[in-house]
Each structure stands twice: as C-alpha cells, then as structure tokens.
Amino acid sequence: MFIFKNAWISITRNKGRNILIGAIILVIACACTITLAINNTATDLINSYSSAYAKELTLAFDRESMMKDFDMRGEEGREQAKEKFENIATYTIDDVKSFAEAEHIESYYYTYSFSLNGNNIDKAEIETDSNFGGFGGRPGGSKGPMGGSTMDFTLTGYSSVESMSEFINGTYTMTEITDNAWDVAFNGNYVFINEELASYNELALNDKIKLEDEDGKTYEFEIIGIFEDNEESEDSMMSMFSNSANTIVTNADALVNIDTENDNITGSINPTFIIDDYANAEAIQVELYEKGLDETYIVETNQEIAEAGVSSVKNVKSFATTFLIITLLIGGIVLFILNMINIRERKYEIGVFRTIGISKLKLTMQFMAELLVVAFIALIVGAGIGATMSKPVSNSLLSSEIESSMNSQDEMQNNFGGPGGMPGGPGGDRGGNRPDFNKMSGVPTIQAYDSIDAVVNVTVILELLVIGLSLVIVSSFASMISIQRFSPLTILKERS
C-alpha cells in the first residue's frame, strides 16, 4: 500500500514530467495499434486470397524429358521421336476417376473435347487468296496441308462452372444468355456459341443447331448463350475471325454420351485435381504412376500463381511489421533516457527515503509503479485514438488490393453473363449449377472493413497492452540500476 500511495503522490506532484512520459507512450500506443491492426487486416486478406485459390494439380506432358532421348538433327532421330509421340499412352475419363481416388486429392473437374461437322450451320470462314489467307484463311477448324482435325467445329465440354477457365480468366465474355441458362447448362444438349459464328449463321438464343459426325449421325443442341472472344487471333492479319469462332461450348456429360455412342469419336480430356496441400504434389505423382498414368506425364500445381496473388499484401504486412519494430526500438530508447534523467533529478528524494530505512526493493517498485500507472492510462487513450485512425489508414494502405478483389468479382460476373438472374442479381435464386463467385478459384471475397471492430479487436488490445507494459518494464531498468548504485549518505552530502 505504501508503494502505490507514494507512487500516486509523486505522479500528481510532478505533472509536467509524467505528462511528457505519457505523451511519448501515447504516441507509441497509437503507432502500435495502427500497425497491429494493419497486420491483422493483411493477415485476413492473405487468408482470404489463400482460401480463394483452390490448390490445383494438373497433368502436363513432359516434352523436354522425352525429347532429350532423340537427336532431332537426323532423319532417324526425327522418325523415332515421331513414333514415340504417336504411341504415347492417353488416359480416359475412367482413368481420371481412378486418379481422383488418390490420397491427398479432394475433388476434381475436367474439360472434354472433340470435333464435329455442321449439319444445319456453316463453319465461320472466308475463302481468301492463298497469298493472304494461309490455308484457305480458315480459323479454328481445318488446318489443310498442315494436318490436324478436318472437322468443322471444336466442341469443348466443361464438367462444372469451376472448369470454365476461359470465362473465369476473361478470355471469353458472355454477351447474351437465357434466363435459365445456368439451371440447364450442365444437364443436357445446351451450348454457348461464339458471337461471330452466331452472326455468320444468323443464329439467336433458343435456336437449335445440328452437328454430325463422320458417319453422318446428327446431334441437336439448343443455344442458351452467346459469347465473345477477347483474345486477339494469332493470325489476325490473315483472318477476320477469332481463334474460337468455330468453338462450341457445352457440358462434358453431353460430349461423353456422344463419345460413348460412337466408336469413331475420340475425345480429349483435360482434368484438374483439387489437392489438400501443395507439399503432397510429389507423393500424388508417384501414386498416379502406380494407378497407371504414363510416366511421360508430370504433375504441375498453381502454387506460384496463388502466391503471386498475395505478394502485394505481404509487402504491406512486412512494412507494418518493420514500422512496429522501429517504433518500439525508438520508443524504448527514449523512455530509457527519460527514466535516467528522472532518477538523476530525484536523487535527493531517493537519499532521504533510503536514510529513513526504505529498502532499495520498495523504492524500485515505487518508481516502476509510477511508470506503469502513467503507461496504462496512456496505452488506453492511445489505443482509442489508434482504433479511430486504424480503419482509414489500413484501408488506405490496402485499398488497391480490396479494389482489385472487388473488380475481379465484378469482371468475372460479367464474363458469365452479368448480374441478371445470377447470384446477387435480380431473380437471384441460385440454381444447382449457377456460378458461386464467392467460391470461384482465384477470386477472393474481400470487402473494405466497415467497423472499427473488424480491425481493432480484443486481440489487438491485448497485444498492445502486453507490448506496452513490457516496453515500460524494460525501460524502467534505468531506475533499478541507478537505485541499486546510489548511497544515501553520498547523496545527502552532495546535496549539502
């Protein structure tokens, strides 16, 4: 009781000195509150980005490893390489389903594609002189003498919305779409076609198109959407059509059903597996080989892309952490110096207390109690000021990331046909297949923080108190050391 009573008397008697110390601690508290809030906000953003990017694993052909076995400068080497490429083992949907059962694989989706000819529609092409139009000036279809498919249209079937990478990354953008498109898109023979193909054949939404295989068997599809290709054609100088002009988008099940009914059609499958951790990619590759995957394939992940998405946020967090450390170092040094000055000014008071029998321990505890009381008050006030400032400061520093996230969601929604009848738009009862933009790979859900509690919470306050009081205790070592060294008789003699 003696310690706290004397500490309070000393605080009220020396207001100027304690106000100065309190002001310094208050500034430190404000800075710490803001930096801790920014750290927490940045951590939330990083976690949001990390959860937005599904951990994807794909199968890639190991071309480099295969080519090293052949000398392409000689005819024999080229023939051997050609034979090797022609005999590469492919995998089927059944294989993919088997691969998906591997340990560490959580789910999967895929695209399935093959080519068909038009029956009641024409391929989008313009016959041009060979000097200007290449091999007939034909985009996206027959490659003439260069080989490849001679069919009119490439059909690409997606197993789910998540597999529609061209729409997710903005290569394709839906310009027209039926109200029930996402309710039926994955449940039957429904298609999205390029606007160039639609214009070329004077097609509109809900029109029926017929395609046929090499045997003349026809398949009917209904148009539920029209999209544009935002990617510049590779041979735009020679063709008036985009690369995807003759690409027809549908669902994978529809194509699998056609493939199953026709032995002359060979589809191509491109799977993507969602894994539990990037660290398990190598173990997954080994298990896939055991399940029959040809060793000319290797696994690849989207880890670099996912990490690149949070680099700017990590930089802001690193800046905040560095600023916090510098603030604490400077604040600690200033408080230590002030304590040294304070002790020197109060040498006579220390000498008197020691002469009347007050122990060094009690004196040390009194000086620490004075500093702790002042510090506690300053920390509370500083935390309140910091909490008020933290929201605009943190949102200002992270505004570009927040704006980028919001724009990404808006852009993706537009790619899939805009808000009308979509999640969050008019008539927005989400059907079973409608895109959920909050879960789409690579597009995190981040919003500006609307309240102080979202940035400065109980955790931040506790962290601030621990840091602030620890700093005060460390800086009070000056009083501990000085009091232990002082001799009361020497102090009184110097005074007289």
Secondary structure, DSSP 8 states (H G I E B T S, - for coil): -HHHHHHHHHHHH-HHHHHHHHHHHHHHHHHHHHHHHHHHHHHHHHHHHHHHS--EEEEEE-HHHHHTTS-TTSHHHHHHHHHHHHT-----HHHHHHHTTSTTEEEEEEEEEEEEEESSS--------HHHHTTTT--SS--GGG-S--SSEEEEEESSGGG-HHHHTTSEEEEEE-TTHHHHTTSSSEEEEEHHHHHHHT--TT-EEEEE-TT--EEEEEEEEEEEE-S--TTTTT-SS-TTTTEEEEEHHHHHHHHHH-TT---EEEEEEEES-GGGHHHHHHHHHHTT--TTEEEEESHHHHHHTTHHHHHHHHHHHHHHHHHHHHHHHHHHHHHHHHHHHTHHHHHHHHHTT--HHHHHHHHHHHHHHHHHHHHHHHHHHHHHHHHHHHHHHTHHHHHHHHHHHHHHHHHTT-STTSTTSTT----TTS--TTTSTT--------SGGGTS-HHHHHHHHHHHHHHHHHHTHHHHHHHHH--HHHHHHHH-
